[in-house]
Amino acid sequence: MPMTKFPLSFKWLRHSLCLTLGAALLAAPLSVFAAETTVQNTRTGFTSHTGSHSQSHAAAYPKFTGSPLAVGEHRLLSRQDLVREWDDVDPDYLPEKAREAVKALLPEKDFEELFPYRLGSEEWFKVAQGKEYYKADQSDYFSYDHLMDAVTEVSNLKIKIGTRVGTASQEIHRLDKEAKVETLVLRSADFNSDENSRKPIETVIIDFGAFLKEGFKKDRKRELAAFLANLSHETGGGWTGAPGGELRWGLFWNENIAGRTGANMDAFVDPDNAALFPGTPKKRYYGRGPIMLSWNFNYGLFSSIIYGDKSVLLDHPEQVAEDGKLGYMTAILFWMTPQNPKPSAHDVMVGRWKPNAEEKLKGLEKPGFGVTIIVLNGLEANLGETEGSPVLRRAGHYREITQRMGVDISDEKIDTLNMKPF
């Protein structure tokens, strides 16, 4: 699918989650199409109205006003509204169906065997006893039940992203499928400015119920393996010679160590995004949760998607590390959400993303696990499975999980050698 059909390029989302280091990459603005056209993509519910007009003739074109709602306002939708404006509600992507799909791919017994040292497990307590990070009341943060509950919650959500063509100016709507309620959760300050209001709006709809529900069964297994492998690396507490092997120690941490201990007191508030996502005084937005969610703009965006209110996680970022279900939700949402010029990791694994000529020149021509590493952390580009390389552990987790699932990945590129960031 062409990259311009996934135009999530908010100024506040210019940065990718460089998960381990908290570094940032700039996302390019959406390009302007040369001729006016209308495109319908039935897989995503994407409708694009695009055009390029000179300023001298701008007055001849109507204004595209965007949503009639103000930020934070709700609207109850009729059946006709859902079909016309949200590509309907697919019964295959409803919460119970999504939950069943994950259970079929990853039985609880397999999960327990993969992550015996996960945070709050019986083995974790044995290891943590007497350490500075020990908590006597630590819950089983990464439990199987929390994962299942997270899948259930996110599967009830859709988002619709509207972008002014040729700009990074956008608005996001959130749909609660069960309630049939639409909420405008975010809008760029200049979205309806005099200059932008005459620019057409390109939209894309993302159904989070599609997590692990698209493609052949092999592709769905590979996606789950890639998701868990990347999370396992980000949260891994193992080392060479660790009891049971290094790969047994995935999901051990749920906070960036330097952030948690105060060794790094950076608030992780990006000044370019502080107007829309103001950091709350005395709050810090260092990496938390399974995917180490970082920066004020990411906390604000995913708070908007989950709660319909950006302030919840901006005011209480610590909740991501306190609530295992919420932590998994942020990870799934990040996995499913494309950020221009990058596709989502989900689209890479199910085969929807097709590399364009420029991406092929960057070595991004073989969709698979290696490309998901670049999507999540461009700093790990051009790395093989060598001693000391972070790709070594990521790939190790991926091999082990796919082997357990009986999936052959012998033809898949799972390192990032000869790849450049998007």
FENVEN-V78878 format. One record per residue. N is the residue number from 0. D_LAST is the distance of its C-alpha to the last C-alpha in Angstrom with 1 decimal. Layout:
n=N d_last=D_LAST
n=N d_last=D_LAST
This chain:
n=0 d_last=15.2
n=1 d_last=13.7
n=2 d_last=10.9
n=3 d_last=13.4
n=4 d_last=15.7
n=5 d_last=13.9
n=6 d_last=14.0
n=7 d_last=14.1
n=8 d_last=13.3
n=9 d_last=16.3
n=10 d_last=16.7
n=11 d_last=17.6
n=12 d_last=14.4
n=13 d_last=12.2
n=14 d_last=11.8
n=15 d_last=10.3
n=16 d_last=13.2
n=17 d_last=13.0
n=18 d_last=16.0
n=19 d_last=18.2
n=20 d_last=17.9
n=21 d_last=17.2
n=22 d_last=14.8
n=23 d_last=12.5
n=24 d_last=9.2
n=25 d_last=9.6
n=26 d_last=8.6
n=27 d_last=9.6
n=28 d_last=13.0
n=29 d_last=14.0
n=30 d_last=15.3
n=31 d_last=19.1
n=32 d_last=20.5
n=33 d_last=23.4
n=34 d_last=26.1
n=35 d_last=27.2
n=36 d_last=26.8
n=37 d_last=27.0
n=38 d_last=24.9
n=39 d_last=25.7
n=40 d_last=23.6
n=41 d_last=26.1
n=42 d_last=23.8
n=43 d_last=22.2
n=44 d_last=24.9
n=45 d_last=22.5
n=46 d_last=24.5
n=47 d_last=23.2
n=48 d_last=25.5
n=49 d_last=23.8
n=50 d_last=25.4
n=51 d_last=25.5
n=52 d_last=28.8
n=53 d_last=30.3
n=54 d_last=31.8
n=55 d_last=35.3
n=56 d_last=35.2
n=57 d_last=33.4
n=58 d_last=36.7
n=59 d_last=37.3
n=60 d_last=34.5
n=61 d_last=35.0
n=62 d_last=33.3
n=63 d_last=30.8
n=64 d_last=31.8
n=65 d_last=29.5
n=66 d_last=31.0
n=67 d_last=34.7
n=68 d_last=34.2
n=69 d_last=33.9
n=70 d_last=31.5
n=71 d_last=33.1
n=72 d_last=35.3
n=73 d_last=35.8
n=74 d_last=37.0
n=75 d_last=38.7
n=76 d_last=37.6
n=77 d_last=39.9
n=78 d_last=39.2
n=79 d_last=38.7
n=80 d_last=36.2
n=81 d_last=34.1
n=82 d_last=34.1
n=83 d_last=33.6
n=84 d_last=31.0
n=85 d_last=29.3
n=86 d_last=29.4
n=87 d_last=32.2
n=88 d_last=32.1
n=89 d_last=31.5
n=90 d_last=34.1
n=91 d_last=32.0
n=92 d_last=29.5
n=93 d_last=32.3
n=94 d_last=32.5
n=95 d_last=35.2
n=96 d_last=33.4
n=97 d_last=30.1
n=98 d_last=32.2
n=99 d_last=34.0
n=100 d_last=30.9
n=101 d_last=29.6
n=102 d_last=33.1
n=103 d_last=33.4
n=104 d_last=30.3
n=105 d_last=31.0
n=106 d_last=34.7
n=107 d_last=35.7
n=108 d_last=37.4
n=109 d_last=34.2
n=110 d_last=32.3
n=111 d_last=35.2
n=112 d_last=35.1
n=113 d_last=31.4
n=114 d_last=31.6
n=115 d_last=35.1
n=116 d_last=34.2
n=117 d_last=32.2
n=118 d_last=33.0
n=119 d_last=36.5
n=120 d_last=37.5
n=121 d_last=40.9
n=122 d_last=39.4
n=123 d_last=37.3
n=124 d_last=40.6
n=125 d_last=42.2
n=126 d_last=39.5
n=127 d_last=39.1
n=128 d_last=42.8
n=129 d_last=43.8
n=130 d_last=40.2
n=131 d_last=39.1
n=132 d_last=36.7
n=133 d_last=39.4
n=134 d_last=40.3
n=135 d_last=43.4
n=136 d_last=42.4
n=137 d_last=38.8
n=138 d_last=38.0
n=139 d_last=36.2
n=140 d_last=32.9
n=141 d_last=30.7
n=142 d_last=33.5
n=143 d_last=33.2
n=144 d_last=35.0
n=145 d_last=32.5
n=146 d_last=29.6
n=147 d_last=31.8
n=148 d_last=32.7
n=149 d_last=29.1
n=150 d_last=28.3
n=151 d_last=31.4
n=152 d_last=30.5
n=153 d_last=26.9
n=154 d_last=28.1
n=155 d_last=30.4
n=156 d_last=27.6
n=157 d_last=25.6
n=158 d_last=23.6
n=159 d_last=23.3
n=160 d_last=20.8
n=161 d_last=22.1
n=162 d_last=20.2
n=163 d_last=22.0
n=164 d_last=20.6
n=165 d_last=19.0
n=166 d_last=18.8
n=167 d_last=17.2
n=168 d_last=20.8
n=169 d_last=21.1
n=170 d_last=23.7
n=171 d_last=23.6
n=172 d_last=26.5
n=173 d_last=27.3
n=174 d_last=29.6
n=175 d_last=32.0
n=176 d_last=32.9
n=177 d_last=36.2
n=178 d_last=37.5
n=179 d_last=36.1
n=180 d_last=35.3
n=181 d_last=32.5
n=182 d_last=31.5
n=183 d_last=29.5
n=184 d_last=27.7
n=185 d_last=25.5
n=186 d_last=25.6
n=187 d_last=24.2
n=188 d_last=27.2
n=189 d_last=26.7
n=190 d_last=26.1
n=191 d_last=29.7
n=192 d_last=30.3
n=193 d_last=32.4
n=194 d_last=29.5
n=195 d_last=27.1
n=196 d_last=29.8
n=197 d_last=30.2
n=198 d_last=26.6
n=199 d_last=26.0
n=200 d_last=24.3
n=201 d_last=21.6
n=202 d_last=21.8
n=203 d_last=20.2
n=204 d_last=22.2
n=205 d_last=21.0
n=206 d_last=23.8
n=207 d_last=23.4
n=208 d_last=26.2
n=209 d_last=24.0
n=210 d_last=22.8
n=211 d_last=24.0
n=212 d_last=25.9
n=213 d_last=23.9
n=214 d_last=24.0
n=215 d_last=26.4
n=216 d_last=27.9
n=217 d_last=26.1
n=218 d_last=22.7
n=219 d_last=24.0
n=220 d_last=25.1
n=221 d_last=21.9
n=222 d_last=20.1
n=223 d_last=22.8
n=224 d_last=22.6
n=225 d_last=18.8
n=226 d_last=19.4
n=227 d_last=22.4
n=228 d_last=21.0
n=229 d_last=18.1
n=230 d_last=20.7
n=231 d_last=23.2
n=232 d_last=21.2
n=233 d_last=20.5
n=234 d_last=24.2
n=235 d_last=25.7
n=236 d_last=29.0
n=237 d_last=29.9
n=238 d_last=30.5
n=239 d_last=31.7
n=240 d_last=35.2
n=241 d_last=34.8
n=242 d_last=37.4
n=243 d_last=36.4
n=244 d_last=33.4
n=245 d_last=30.2
n=246 d_last=28.5
n=247 d_last=31.4
n=248 d_last=30.2
n=249 d_last=27.2
n=250 d_last=27.4
n=251 d_last=29.8
n=252 d_last=28.3
n=253 d_last=27.3
n=254 d_last=26.9
n=255 d_last=25.2
n=256 d_last=28.2
n=257 d_last=28.1
n=258 d_last=27.7
n=259 d_last=30.5
n=260 d_last=32.9
n=261 d_last=32.4
n=262 d_last=31.3
n=263 d_last=28.4
n=264 d_last=29.9
n=265 d_last=26.9
n=266 d_last=26.9
n=267 d_last=23.1
n=268 d_last=23.7
n=269 d_last=21.2
n=270 d_last=23.6
n=271 d_last=21.4
n=272 d_last=21.7
n=273 d_last=25.2
n=274 d_last=27.0
n=275 d_last=25.6
n=276 d_last=25.2
n=277 d_last=28.0
n=278 d_last=28.3
n=279 d_last=31.7
n=280 d_last=33.9
n=281 d_last=34.1
n=282 d_last=31.2
n=283 d_last=28.1
n=284 d_last=24.7
n=285 d_last=23.8
n=286 d_last=22.3
n=287 d_last=24.5
n=288 d_last=24.7
n=289 d_last=23.2
n=290 d_last=19.5
n=291 d_last=20.6
n=292 d_last=20.0
n=293 d_last=19.7
n=294 d_last=20.2
n=295 d_last=22.6
n=296 d_last=20.2
n=297 d_last=19.1
n=298 d_last=22.8
n=299 d_last=23.8
n=300 d_last=21.5
n=301 d_last=22.3
n=302 d_last=25.9
n=303 d_last=26.0
n=304 d_last=24.9
n=305 d_last=27.2
n=306 d_last=30.2
n=307 d_last=29.8
n=308 d_last=30.2
n=309 d_last=27.7
n=310 d_last=30.5
n=311 d_last=31.2
n=312 d_last=28.5
n=313 d_last=28.3
n=314 d_last=32.0
n=315 d_last=31.9
n=316 d_last=28.7
n=317 d_last=30.8
n=318 d_last=31.3
n=319 d_last=28.0
n=320 d_last=29.5
n=321 d_last=32.9
n=322 d_last=32.4
n=323 d_last=30.9
n=324 d_last=30.5
n=325 d_last=28.6
n=326 d_last=26.3
n=327 d_last=25.4
n=328 d_last=25.0
n=329 d_last=22.3
n=330 d_last=20.5
n=331 d_last=20.9
n=332 d_last=19.9
n=333 d_last=16.6
n=334 d_last=16.0
n=335 d_last=16.9
n=336 d_last=15.3
n=337 d_last=12.0
n=338 d_last=10.3
n=339 d_last=9.0
n=340 d_last=6.4
n=341 d_last=6.0
n=342 d_last=9.1
n=343 d_last=11.8
n=344 d_last=12.6
n=345 d_last=15.8
n=346 d_last=14.7
n=347 d_last=12.9
n=348 d_last=16.2
n=349 d_last=18.6
n=350 d_last=17.2
n=351 d_last=16.6
n=352 d_last=13.0
n=353 d_last=13.2
n=354 d_last=10.4
n=355 d_last=11.0
n=356 d_last=12.0
n=357 d_last=9.1
n=358 d_last=6.9
n=359 d_last=10.2
n=360 d_last=10.5
n=361 d_last=7.7
n=362 d_last=9.9
n=363 d_last=8.2
n=364 d_last=11.6
n=365 d_last=13.6
n=366 d_last=13.1
n=367 d_last=14.6
n=368 d_last=14.9
n=369 d_last=12.7
n=370 d_last=9.6
n=371 d_last=11.1
n=372 d_last=11.2
n=373 d_last=7.5
n=374 d_last=7.6
n=375 d_last=10.6
n=376 d_last=10.2
n=377 d_last=7.6
n=378 d_last=10.9
n=379 d_last=12.0
n=380 d_last=9.9
n=381 d_last=12.5
n=382 d_last=15.2
n=383 d_last=18.1
n=384 d_last=20.9
n=385 d_last=22.9
n=386 d_last=25.3
n=387 d_last=23.8
n=388 d_last=20.2
n=389 d_last=18.9
n=390 d_last=17.4
n=391 d_last=21.1
n=392 d_last=22.2
n=393 d_last=19.4
n=394 d_last=20.1
n=395 d_last=23.8
n=396 d_last=23.8
n=397 d_last=22.0
n=398 d_last=24.5
n=399 d_last=27.4
n=400 d_last=26.7
n=401 d_last=26.1
n=402 d_last=29.2
n=403 d_last=31.1
n=404 d_last=30.1
n=405 d_last=31.1
n=406 d_last=27.7
n=407 d_last=27.1
n=408 d_last=23.6
n=409 d_last=24.8
n=410 d_last=22.6
n=411 d_last=19.3
n=412 d_last=16.8
n=413 d_last=16.7
n=414 d_last=15.5
n=415 d_last=12.3
n=416 d_last=14.2
n=417 d_last=12.8
n=418 d_last=9.1
n=419 d_last=6.6
n=420 d_last=3.8
n=421 d_last=0.0
